[in-house]
Amino acid sequence: MLVVREGGGYGGDNDRVLDLRVDEHPSPIQELIRIRNLHSLYFSETQEVVAVESEVRQEVEETLLRLGYLEQKASEDEVLFDALAAYHGTENFEEREQERGYLDIEVLKFMRDGH
């Protein structure tokens, strides 16, 4: 699937808005849907942001511990936010990263789904 628009690519450096392939996949339609959904998650505009505090902070901390971004509970917010920034970079969420202390709700949902 190829979608082009002048300057529409990542960072405006090319014209490829979307360039997805599922060559020789045993279930090409399902795979194309799956990777299109991921593309939308990575690159669509943020609609809602949540503060990383109280229950959300605890949930994010537990997820980052489980995934190995934290070695122990973060006694300071800056340690947690550094780990969250590393998560964003590893999971390709740079385009959805918010100012420190806030999290895109779609990234939180992705984390809740076990990622």
N, CA, C and O atoms as CSV, one atom per row, in Angstrom:
chain,resi,resn,atom,element,x,y,z
A,1,MET,N,N,0.856,-1.155,0.000
A,1,MET,CA,C,0.000,0.000,0.000
A,1,MET,C,C,0.907,1.225,0.000
A,1,MET,O,O,1.753,1.377,0.882
A,2,LEU,N,N,0.734,2.079,-0.969
A,2,LEU,CA,C,1.540,3.277,-1.105
A,2,LEU,C,C,0.621,4.483,-1.225
A,2,LEU,O,O,-0.254,4.535,-2.090
A,3,VAL,N,N,0.835,5.455,-0.338
A,3,VAL,CA,C,0.095,6.713,-0.379
A,3,VAL,C,C,1.142,7.817,-0.414
A,3,VAL,O,O,2.045,7.855,0.422
A,4,VAL,N,N,1.015,8.714,-1.384
A,4,VAL,CA,C,1.983,9.798,-1.518
A,4,VAL,C,C,1.287,11.159,-1.479
A,4,VAL,O,O,0.141,11.320,-1.898
A,5,ARG,N,N,2.032,12.119,-0.958
A,5,ARG,CA,C,1.598,13.522,-0.944
A,5,ARG,C,C,2.883,14.337,-0.872
A,5,ARG,O,O,3.770,14.022,-0.080
A,6,GLU,N,N,2.991,15.352,-1.667
A,6,GLU,CA,C,4.217,16.144,-1.705
A,6,GLU,C,C,4.616,16.589,-0.296
A,6,GLU,O,O,3.850,17.255,0.400
A,7,GLY,N,N,5.826,16.208,0.108
A,7,GLY,CA,C,6.346,16.567,1.428
A,7,GLY,C,C,5.645,15.872,2.575
A,7,GLY,O,O,5.834,16.254,3.730
A,8,GLY,N,N,4.837,14.856,2.289
A,8,GLY,CA,C,4.024,14.214,3.323
A,8,GLY,C,C,4.710,13.118,4.109
A,8,GLY,O,O,4.126,12.582,5.051
A,9,GLY,N,N,5.945,12.769,3.744
A,9,GLY,CA,C,6.650,11.695,4.438
A,9,GLY,C,C,7.168,12.110,5.796
A,9,GLY,O,O,7.051,13.268,6.196
A,10,TYR,N,N,7.739,11.156,6.498
A,10,TYR,CA,C,8.271,11.367,7.842
A,10,TYR,C,C,9.218,12.562,7.852
A,10,TYR,O,O,10.217,12.577,7.133
A,11,GLY,N,N,8.909,13.537,8.649
A,11,GLY,CA,C,9.729,14.739,8.737
A,11,GLY,C,C,9.658,15.628,7.519
A,11,GLY,O,O,10.406,16.601,7.426
A,12,GLY,N,N,8.768,15.317,6.571
A,12,GLY,CA,C,8.643,16.101,5.355
A,12,GLY,C,C,9.784,15.903,4.374
A,12,GLY,O,O,9.929,16.661,3.415
A,13,ASP,N,N,10.607,14.865,4.622
A,13,ASP,CA,C,11.789,14.640,3.793
A,13,ASP,C,C,11.512,13.926,2.481
A,13,ASP,O,O,12.381,13.884,1.611
A,14,ASN,N,N,10.321,13.365,2.319
A,14,ASN,CA,C,9.976,12.676,1.077
A,14,ASN,C,C,8.467,12.773,0.883
A,14,ASN,O,O,7.785,13.463,1.640
A,15,ASP,N,N,7.951,12.089,-0.122
A,15,ASP,CA,C,6.522,12.180,-0.439
A,15,ASP,C,C,5.715,10.975,0.026
A,15,ASP,O,O,4.504,10.940,-0.189
A,16,ARG,N,N,6.348,9.984,0.659
A,16,ARG,CA,C,5.654,8.757,1.061
A,16,ARG,C,C,4.951,8.939,2.409
A,16,ARG,O,O,5.577,8.856,3.466
A,17,VAL,N,N,3.652,9.186,2.351
A,17,VAL,CA,C,2.857,9.294,3.568
A,17,VAL,C,C,2.724,7.913,4.204
A,17,VAL,O,O,2.787,7.768,5.425
A,18,LEU,N,N,2.539,6.907,3.360
A,18,LEU,CA,C,2.347,5.541,3.816
A,18,LEU,C,C,2.956,4.607,2.788
A,18,LEU,O,O,2.667,4.716,1.597
A,19,ASP,N,N,3.798,3.686,3.243
A,19,ASP,CA,C,4.447,2.731,2.348
A,19,ASP,C,C,4.548,1.411,3.101
A,19,ASP,O,O,5.527,1.155,3.802
A,20,LEU,N,N,3.527,0.581,2.948
A,20,LEU,CA,C,3.448,-0.679,3.677
A,20,LEU,C,C,3.448,-1.846,2.702
A,20,LEU,O,O,2.826,-1.785,1.641
A,21,ARG,N,N,4.164,-2.924,3.080
A,21,ARG,CA,C,4.230,-4.116,2.223
A,21,ARG,C,C,3.990,-5.355,3.069
A,21,ARG,O,O,4.374,-5.425,4.236
A,22,VAL,N,N,3.350,-6.316,2.450
A,22,VAL,CA,C,3.104,-7.604,3.111
A,22,VAL,C,C,3.459,-8.752,2.160
A,22,VAL,O,O,2.753,-9.758,2.087
A,23,ASP,N,N,4.555,-8.581,1.443
A,23,ASP,CA,C,4.996,-9.584,0.469
A,23,ASP,C,C,5.017,-10.979,1.082
A,23,ASP,O,O,5.607,-11.203,2.139
A,24,GLU,N,N,4.368,-11.899,0.405
A,24,GLU,CA,C,4.407,-13.326,0.730
A,24,GLU,C,C,3.963,-13.663,2.150
A,24,GLU,O,O,4.304,-14.730,2.661
A,25,HIS,N,N,3.217,-12.786,2.788
A,25,HIS,CA,C,2.688,-13.094,4.116
A,25,HIS,C,C,1.552,-14.100,3.958
A,25,HIS,O,O,0.763,-13.977,3.021
A,26,PRO,N,N,1.443,-15.095,4.847
A,26,PRO,CA,C,0.385,-16.096,4.704
A,26,PRO,C,C,-1.036,-15.519,4.826
A,26,PRO,O,O,-1.983,-16.086,4.280
A,27,SER,N,N,-1.184,-14.400,5.537
A,27,SER,CA,C,-2.486,-13.733,5.673
A,27,SER,C,C,-2.310,-12.250,5.344
A,27,SER,O,O,-2.338,-11.409,6.242
A,28,PRO,N,N,-2.129,-11.930,4.072
A,28,PRO,CA,C,-1.741,-10.566,3.708
A,28,PRO,C,C,-2.747,-9.486,4.100
A,28,PRO,O,O,-2.340,-8.404,4.521
A,29,ILE,N,N,-4.030,-9.747,3.975
A,29,ILE,CA,C,-5.027,-8.718,4.301
A,29,ILE,C,C,-5.007,-8.418,5.794
A,29,ILE,O,O,-4.992,-7.253,6.191
A,30,GLN,N,N,-5.007,-9.453,6.621
A,30,GLN,CA,C,-4.965,-9.253,8.069
A,30,GLN,C,C,-3.673,-8.560,8.489
A,30,GLN,O,O,-3.688,-7.703,9.372
A,31,GLU,N,N,-2.558,-8.925,7.864
A,31,GLU,CA,C,-1.279,-8.300,8.195
A,31,GLU,C,C,-1.249,-6.843,7.767
A,31,GLU,O,O,-0.716,-5.995,8.482
A,32,LEU,N,N,-1.814,-6.548,6.610
A,32,LEU,CA,C,-1.873,-5.170,6.155
A,32,LEU,C,C,-2.720,-4.325,7.111
A,32,LEU,O,O,-2.364,-3.187,7.417
A,33,ILE,N,N,-3.819,-4.871,7.573
A,33,ILE,CA,C,-4.657,-4.172,8.551
A,33,ILE,C,C,-3.875,-3.938,9.843
A,33,ILE,O,O,-3.918,-2.847,10.411
A,34,ARG,N,N,-3.163,-4.963,10.303
A,34,ARG,CA,C,-2.400,-4.852,11.547
A,34,ARG,C,C,-1.333,-3.768,11.440
A,34,ARG,O,O,-1.212,-2.927,12.330
A,35,ILE,N,N,-0.563,-3.783,10.363
A,35,ILE,CA,C,0.511,-2.797,10.275
A,35,ILE,C,C,-0.022,-1.396,9.942
A,35,ILE,O,O,0.610,-0.399,10.291
A,36,ARG,N,N,-1.166,-1.314,9.276
A,36,ARG,CA,C,-1.802,-0.007,9.047
A,36,ARG,C,C,-2.255,0.578,10.377
A,36,ARG,O,O,-2.104,1.777,10.612
A,37,ASN,N,N,-2.808,-0.260,11.248
A,37,ASN,CA,C,-3.221,0.211,12.578
A,37,ASN,C,C,-2.016,0.702,13.382
A,37,ASN,O,O,-2.104,1.713,14.079
A,38,LEU,N,N,-0.896,-0.011,13.288
A,38,LEU,CA,C,0.322,0.439,13.970
A,38,LEU,C,C,0.797,1.775,13.398
A,38,LEU,O,O,1.180,2.670,14.151
A,39,HIS,N,N,0.773,1.909,12.090
A,39,HIS,CA,C,1.176,3.164,11.465
A,39,HIS,C,C,0.310,4.309,11.980
A,39,HIS,O,O,0.820,5.380,12.308
A,40,SER,N,N,-0.990,4.080,12.049
A,40,SER,CA,C,-1.897,5.110,12.566
A,40,SER,C,C,-1.558,5.457,14.012
A,40,SER,O,O,-1.569,6.625,14.401
A,41,LEU,N,N,-1.261,4.440,14.793
A,41,LEU,CA,C,-0.894,4.676,16.192
A,41,LEU,C,C,0.381,5.504,16.283
A,41,LEU,O,O,0.452,6.438,17.082
A,42,TYR,N,N,1.379,5.179,15.486
A,42,TYR,CA,C,2.655,5.883,15.557
A,42,TYR,C,C,2.582,7.315,15.054
A,42,TYR,O,O,3.249,8.193,15.602
A,43,PHE,N,N,1.786,7.567,14.024
A,43,PHE,CA,C,1.883,8.850,13.340
A,43,PHE,C,C,0.639,9.728,13.364
A,43,PHE,O,O,0.702,10.865,12.898
A,44,SER,N,N,-0.480,9.257,13.881
A,44,SER,CA,C,-1.645,10.140,13.929
A,44,SER,C,C,-1.443,11.189,15.024
A,44,SER,O,O,-0.660,10.992,15.953
A,45,GLU,N,N,-2.150,12.282,14.898
A,45,GLU,CA,C,-1.995,13.366,15.855
A,45,GLU,C,C,-2.597,13.002,17.201
A,45,GLU,O,O,-3.609,12.307,17.288
A,46,THR,N,N,-1.955,13.486,18.231
A,46,THR,CA,C,-2.419,13.256,19.598
A,46,THR,C,C,-3.758,13.954,19.804
A,46,THR,O,O,-3.916,15.130,19.476
A,47,GLN,N,N,-4.705,13.225,20.345
A,47,GLN,CA,C,-6.022,13.787,20.617
A,47,GLN,C,C,-6.219,14.081,22.101
A,47,GLN,O,O,-6.891,15.044,22.471
A,48,GLU,N,N,-5.620,13.232,22.950
A,48,GLU,CA,C,-5.838,13.364,24.390
A,48,GLU,C,C,-4.554,13.027,25.131
A,48,GLU,O,O,-3.840,12.087,24.783
A,49,VAL,N,N,-4.284,13.811,26.152
A,49,VAL,CA,C,-3.084,13.639,26.964
A,49,VAL,C,C,-3.523,13.491,28.413
A,49,VAL,O,O,-4.491,14.113,28.852
A,50,VAL,N,N,-2.790,12.651,29.151
A,50,VAL,CA,C,-3.098,12.427,30.552
A,50,VAL,C,C,-1.845,12.723,31.377
A,50,VAL,O,O,-0.726,12.444,30.946
A,51,ALA,N,N,-2.044,13.288,32.565
A,51,ALA,CA,C,-0.918,13.540,33.467
A,51,ALA,C,C,-0.459,12.210,34.065
A,51,ALA,O,O,-1.277,11.361,34.421
A,52,VAL,N,N,0.849,12.044,34.168
A,52,VAL,CA,C,1.414,10.826,34.759
A,52,VAL,C,C,1.511,11.074,36.263
A,52,VAL,O,O,2.558,11.448,36.793
A,53,GLU,N,N,0.390,10.852,36.921
A,53,GLU,CA,C,0.317,11.023,38.370
A,53,GLU,C,C,-0.697,10.035,38.931
A,53,GLU,O,O,-1.527,9.498,38.197
A,54,SER,N,N,-0.626,9.807,40.201
A,54,SER,CA,C,-1.485,8.907,40.961
A,54,SER,C,C,-1.633,7.544,40.287
A,54,SER,O,O,-0.626,6.863,40.090
A,55,GLU,N,N,-2.846,7.117,39.926
A,55,GLU,CA,C,-3.058,5.767,39.380
A,55,GLU,C,C,-2.333,5.562,38.051
A,55,GLU,O,O,-1.802,4.482,37.791
A,56,VAL,N,N,-2.312,6.594,37.213
A,56,VAL,CA,C,-1.621,6.490,35.928
A,56,VAL,C,C,-0.124,6.318,36.163
A,56,VAL,O,O,0.520,5.518,35.485
A,57,ARG,N,N,0.430,7.058,37.109
A,57,ARG,CA,C,1.854,6.930,37.422
A,57,ARG,C,C,2.175,5.511,37.873
A,57,ARG,O,O,3.159,4.920,37.429
A,58,GLN,N,N,1.345,4.971,38.752
A,58,GLN,CA,C,1.554,3.610,39.243
A,58,GLN,C,C,1.481,2.596,38.098
A,58,GLN,O,O,2.307,1.687,38.016
A,59,GLU,N,N,0.508,2.752,37.231
A,59,GLU,CA,C,0.348,1.850,36.092
A,59,GLU,C,C,1.545,1.927,35.134
A,59,GLU,O,O,2.053,0.900,34.683
A,60,VAL,N,N,1.982,3.135,34.833
A,60,VAL,CA,C,3.136,3.322,33.954
A,60,VAL,C,C,4.377,2.728,34.604
A,60,VAL,O,O,5.156,2.040,33.944
A,61,GLU,N,N,4.564,2.988,35.883
A,61,GLU,CA,C,5.721,2.461,36.601
A,61,GLU,C,C,5.744,0.936,36.578
A,61,GLU,O,O,6.786,0.336,36.315
A,62,GLU,N,N,4.609,0.310,36.850
A,62,GLU,CA,C,4.528,-1.151,36.837
A,62,GLU,C,C,4.841,-1.706,35.443
A,62,GLU,O,O,5.533,-2.717,35.316
A,63,THR,N,N,4.345,-1.061,34.426
A,63,THR,CA,C,4.617,-1.504,33.057
A,63,THR,C,C,6.099,-1.375,32.733
A,63,THR,O,O,6.698,-2.293,32.173
A,64,LEU,N,N,6.689,-0.239,33.083
A,64,LEU,CA,C,8.105,-0.034,32.795
A,64,LEU,C,C,8.994,-0.983,33.594
A,64,LEU,O,O,10.051,-1.392,33.112
A,65,LEU,N,N,8.581,-1.334,34.798
A,65,LEU,CA,C,9.296,-2.350,35.580
A,65,LEU,C,C,9.220,-3.702,34.881
A,65,LEU,O,O,10.232,-4.382,34.711
A,66,ARG,N,N,8.019,-4.084,34.480
A,66,ARG,CA,C,7.803,-5.372,33.820
A,66,ARG,C,C,8.604,-5.494,32.534
A,66,ARG,O,O,9.124,-6.563,32.213
A,67,LEU,N,N,8.699,-4.397,31.806
A,67,LEU,CA,C,9.384,-4.412,30.516
A,67,LEU,C,C,10.895,-4.185,30.631
A,67,LEU,O,O,11.611,-4.266,29.632
A,68,GLY,N,N,11.377,-3.905,31.833
A,68,GLY,CA,C,12.809,-3.749,32.043
A,68,GLY,C,C,13.347,-2.342,31.844
A,68,GLY,O,O,14.563,-2.153,31.812
A,69,TYR,N,N,12.486,-1.362,31.712
A,69,TYR,CA,C,12.943,0.020,31.593
A,69,TYR,C,C,13.312,0.613,32.942
A,69,TYR,O,O,14.051,1.596,33.015
A,70,LEU,N,N,12.800,0.019,34.004
A,70,LEU,CA,C,13.153,0.379,35.373
A,70,LEU,C,C,13.636,-0.882,36.083
A,70,LEU,O,O,13.105,-1.971,35.862
A,71,GLU,N,N,14.643,-0.727,36.932
A,71,GLU,CA,C,15.136,-1.864,37.713
A,71,GLU,C,C,14.401,-1.985,39.034
A,71,GLU,O,O,14.302,-3.072,39.603
A,72,GLN,N,N,13.886,-0.861,39.520
A,72,GLN,CA,C,13.127,-0.834,40.774
A,72,GLN,C,C,12.154,0.330,40.705
A,72,GLN,O,O,12.228,1.160,39.799
A,73,LYS,N,N,11.248,0.386,41.662
A,73,LYS,CA,C,10.280,1.483,41.677
A,73,LYS,C,C,11.018,2.815,41.682
A,73,LYS,O,O,12.043,2.977,42.344
A,74,ALA,N,N,10.481,3.748,40.940
A,74,ALA,CA,C,11.115,5.057,40.793
A,74,ALA,C,C,10.719,5.952,41.959
A,74,ALA,O,O,9.563,6.356,42.082
A,75,SER,N,N,11.692,6.257,42.813
A,75,SER,CA,C,11.395,7.118,43.959
A,75,SER,C,C,11.264,8.580,43.537
A,75,SER,O,O,10.642,9.381,44.235
A,76,GLU,N,N,11.849,8.921,42.398
A,76,GLU,CA,C,11.771,10.290,41.884
A,76,GLU,C,C,11.082,10.280,40.521
A,76,GLU,O,O,11.269,9.362,39.723
A,77,ASP,N,N,10.296,11.301,40.273
A,77,ASP,CA,C,9.597,11.395,38.994
A,77,ASP,C,C,10.561,11.420,37.817
A,77,ASP,O,O,10.275,10.824,36.778
A,78,GLU,N,N,11.699,12.099,37.956
A,78,GLU,CA,C,12.640,12.219,36.845
A,78,GLU,C,C,13.150,10.860,36.383
A,78,GLU,O,O,13.380,10.656,35.191
A,79,VAL,N,N,13.327,9.928,37.318
A,79,VAL,CA,C,13.765,8.571,36.962
A,79,VAL,C,C,12.672,7.891,36.143
A,79,VAL,O,O,12.955,7.245,35.134
A,80,LEU,N,N,11.441,8.039,36.577
A,80,LEU,CA,C,10.313,7.462,35.842
A,80,LEU,C,C,10.187,8.091,34.454
A,80,LEU,O,O,9.980,7.382,33.469
A,81,PHE,N,N,10.311,9.409,34.372
A,81,PHE,CA,C,10.153,10.091,33.089
A,81,PHE,C,C,11.296,9.760,32.131
A,81,PHE,O,O,11.090,9.703,30.918
A,82,ASP,N,N,12.503,9.540,32.668
A,82,ASP,CA,C,13.616,9.095,31.816
A,82,ASP,C,C,13.320,7.717,31.235
A,82,ASP,O,O,13.564,7.469,30.054
A,83,ALA,N,N,12.794,6.824,32.068
A,83,ALA,CA,C,12.448,5.474,31.605
A,83,ALA,C,C,11.316,5.532,30.575
A,83,ALA,O,O,11.325,4.785,29.596
A,84,LEU,N,N,10.356,6.406,30.795
A,84,LEU,CA,C,9.251,6.560,29.851
A,84,LEU,C,C,9.760,7.110,28.514
A,84,LEU,O,O,9.292,6.689,27.456
A,85,ALA,N,N,10.702,8.033,28.552
A,85,ALA,CA,C,11.299,8.555,27.315
A,85,ALA,C,C,12.026,7.446,26.570
A,85,ALA,O,O,11.952,7.378,25.343
A,86,ALA,N,N,12.726,6.576,27.290
A,86,ALA,CA,C,13.404,5.439,26.651
A,86,ALA,C,C,12.382,4.507,26.013
A,86,ALA,O,O,12.609,3.995,24.917
A,87,TYR,N,N,11.258,4.285,26.690
A,87,TYR,CA,C,10.179,3.454,26.140
A,87,TYR,C,C,9.672,4.059,24.829
A,87,TYR,O,O,9.515,3.352,23.834
A,88,HIS,N,N,9.417,5.368,24.836
A,88,HIS,CA,C,8.951,6.037,23.616
A,88,HIS,C,C,9.915,5.796,22.459
A,88,HIS,O,O,9.492,5.499,21.341
A,89,GLY,N,N,11.208,5.927,22.733
A,89,GLY,CA,C,12.200,5.742,21.687
A,89,GLY,C,C,12.271,4.320,21.182
A,89,GLY,O,O,12.400,4.096,19.979
A,90,THR,N,N,12.189,3.368,22.069
A,90,THR,CA,C,12.272,1.960,21.692
A,90,THR,C,C,11.041,1.511,20.926
A,90,THR,O,O,11.151,0.732,19.979
A,91,GLU,N,N,9.880,1.988,21.319
A,91,GLU,CA,C,8.620,1.563,20.707
A,91,GLU,C,C,8.190,2.450,19.535
A,91,GLU,O,O,7.071,2.321,19.039
A,92,ASN,N,N,9.074,3.347,19.091
A,92,ASN,CA,C,8.795,4.224,17.940
A,92,ASN,C,C,7.671,5.229,18.189
A,92,ASN,O,O,6.923,5.572,17.274
A,93,PHE,N,N,7.561,5.692,19.415
A,93,PHE,CA,C,6.537,6.681,19.759
A,93,PHE,C,C,7.090,8.098,19.871
A,93,PHE,O,O,6.503,8.941,20.550
A,94,GLU,N,N,8.218,8.367,19.208
A,94,GLU,CA,C,8.804,9.703,19.300
A,94,GLU,C,C,7.819,10.788,18.860
A,94,GLU,O,O,7.793,11.878,19.431
A,95,GLU,N,N,7.023,10.490,17.858
A,95,GLU,CA,C,6.060,11.477,17.348
A,95,GLU,C,C,4.898,11.707,18.314
A,95,GLU,O,O,4.168,12.688,18.177
A,96,ARG,N,N,4.721,10.813,19.289
A,96,ARG,CA,C,3.611,10.954,20.234
A,96,ARG,C,C,4.090,11.325,21.637
A,96,ARG,O,O,3.289,11.422,22.567
A,97,GLU,N,N,5.394,11.531,21.782
A,97,GLU,CA,C,5.930,11.890,23.092
A,97,GLU,C,C,5.454,13.285,23.479
A,97,GLU,O,O,5.425,14.196,22.651
A,98,GLN,N,N,5.085,13.440,24.731
A,98,GLN,CA,C,4.557,14.701,25.251
A,98,GLN,C,C,5.589,15.355,26.170
A,98,GLN,O,O,6.655,14.792,26.423
A,99,GLU,N,N,5.264,16.531,26.658
A,99,GLU,CA,C,6.174,17.160,27.613
A,99,GLU,C,C,6.250,16.284,28.864
A,99,GLU,O,O,5.307,15.563,29.193
A,100,ARG,N,N,7.382,16.360,29.547
A,100,ARG,CA,C,7.610,15.516,30.719
A,100,ARG,C,C,6.452,15.633,31.689
A,100,ARG,O,O,5.969,16.724,31.989
A,101,GLY,N,N,6.019,14.471,32.171
A,101,GLY,CA,C,4.914,14.449,33.128
A,101,GLY,C,C,3.571,14.167,32.489
A,101,GLY,O,O,2.563,14.040,33.184
A,102,TYR,N,N,3.550,14.068,31.163
A,102,TYR,CA,C,2.303,13.804,30.445
A,102,TYR,C,C,2.505,12.671,29.460
A,102,TYR,O,O,3.618,12.415,29.000
A,103,LEU,N,N,1.402,11.991,29.144
A,103,LEU,CA,C,1.458,10.822,28.275
A,103,LEU,C,C,0.268,10.834,27.332
A,103,LEU,O,O,-0.862,11.085,27.750
A,104,ASP,N,N,0.520,10.567,26.081
A,104,ASP,CA,C,-0.535,10.421,25.086
A,104,ASP,C,C,-1.409,9.234,25.493
A,104,ASP,O,O,-0.885,8.162,25.793
A,105,ILE,N,N,-2.701,9.404,25.507
A,105,ILE,CA,C,-3.620,8.359,25.963
A,105,ILE,C,C,-3.535,7.112,25.088
A,105,ILE,O,O,-3.737,6.003,25.582
A,106,GLU,N,N,-3.240,7.274,23.805
A,106,GLU,CA,C,-3.120,6.113,22.918
A,106,GLU,C,C,-1.872,5.292,23.254
A,106,GLU,O,O,-1.884,4.068,23.123
A,107,VAL,N,N,-0.813,5.947,23.680
A,107,VAL,CA,C,0.386,5.224,24.123
A,107,VAL,C,C,0.074,4.483,25.416
A,107,VAL,O,O,0.506,3.344,25.596
A,108,LEU,N,N,-0.665,5.113,26.310
A,108,LEU,CA,C,-1.078,4.442,27.542
A,108,LEU,C,C,-1.926,3.210,27.236
A,108,LEU,O,O,-1.742,2.169,27.866
A,109,LYS,N,N,-2.842,3.309,26.287
A,109,LYS,CA,C,-3.664,2.165,25.895
A,109,LYS,C,C,-2.785,1.047,25.327
A,109,LYS,O,O,-3.023,-0.129,25.601
A,110,PHE,N,N,-1.771,1.412,24.535
A,110,PHE,CA,C,-0.839,0.430,23.978
A,110,PHE,C,C,-0.104,-0.277,25.112
A,110,PHE,O,O,0.082,-1.493,25.076
A,111,MET,N,N,0.311,0.485,26.112
A,111,MET,CA,C,0.988,-0.109,27.276
A,111,MET,C,C,0.028,-1.031,28.020
A,111,MET,O,O,0.428,-2.108,28.461
A,112,ARG,N,N,-1.214,-0.631,28.163
A,112,ARG,CA,C,-2.215,-1.439,28.871
A,112,ARG,C,C,-2.480,-2.761,28.163
A,112,ARG,O,O,-2.827,-3.756,28.800
A,113,ASP,N,N,-2.316,-2.769,26.847
A,113,ASP,CA,C,-2.547,-4.001,26.076
A,113,ASP,C,C,-1.408,-4.991,26.207
A,113,ASP,O,O,-1.401,-6.032,25.550
A,114,GLY,N,N,-0.439,-4.665,27.063
A,114,GLY,CA,C,0.636,-5.611,27.336
A,114,GLY,C,C,1.901,-5.397,26.564
A,114,GLY,O,O,2.739,-6.295,26.473
A,115,HIS,N,N,2.056,-4.218,26.004
A,115,HIS,CA,C,3.253,-3.941,25.196
A,115,HIS,C,C,4.255,-3.172,26.010
A,115,HIS,O,O,5.331,-2.841,25.511
